[in-house]
Structure formats: structure tokens, C-alpha cells
Amino acid sequence: MKLLKLISKDVRELASLCATTRAFTSYGLTRKGAEKVFKRALKDSESEIWVVKNSERELVGFAWIMKRHAMGRSPYLRMIVVSPSIKNKGIGSFLMREMEKKFLSSKGMFLLVNSKNKSAQKFYKKHRFKKVGKLTDFLKPGFTEFIFYKPS
């Protein structure tokens, strides 16, 4: 596994990966929409997207961090995505450890997770995040997001 910073030539492959995940498509995002979002993120100095490639140089997962987007002072982990075909092989945990090494600060780290995504909640709890609140109709009408926080 190799961790690399996202570059523009990988945006299409990244967007295609997202289009295969229920967590992404349930919010109405398409591959084309994802491409636009990731291209904007590449230009944003507060965002960093890190990708994992396998030995064949295929993109198999990524993490998107926003450096100070939680209350204007703490890192916000916008998402971790792993290819559905290779889940439960340690790639998500690898990404989480790397994001924590790079970005977990004295102000902790925040993330949001859909209330129905039980496997993601279990994953974040395993990595010592705690559920500290919830937002209803925040990202999409009819959806509830749990706020998770990990202190430094």
C-alpha cells in the first residue's frame, strides 16, 4: 500500500470509486458531481485528499481532511472511502492512522457519519472517536448525521 496526495490526473478514478459506494450515492452524488467536488478541493489550501494505491497502481481508498473546518480550529475528517471490493483488509485503518499522524491536533478531530451507517460508526468507535451530538436535516433533508470527536 502506498499513501499519496491526490493529484489532478487521479480525480476521475477517485470519482469513479465514490460512485460505487452507497455512502456517496445515497446523498445524490454522481461520478460527474464528485469530479467537480474533488477538483475544487485540490484548489482549496484547507483541504487535503490522500489516496491509497495497490501494487497495480489502482486507487483503492482515500481520506479527505479539512484542516480547520470544525469550529474553525479543529481538523474535520470529511470522509474515508475504501473500495467495496476490498473492505475489511485494513486499508481504512491504515488511512485513519495516517490522517491522525498528520492532522490530529491538540484541538482533536471531528467527523460526521450517517446515523444509518452502522459499520462506519463501529469503525470510528474502534479508532476511539466518541459520538458527541447529532444533526438532523443538515446535509440532506430526511438524513441524520452523528457528530464524532476524538481528543488529541
Order of alpha helices (4+ residues) and beta strands (2+ residues): beta-alpha-alpha-alpha-beta-beta-beta-alpha-beta-alpha-beta-beta
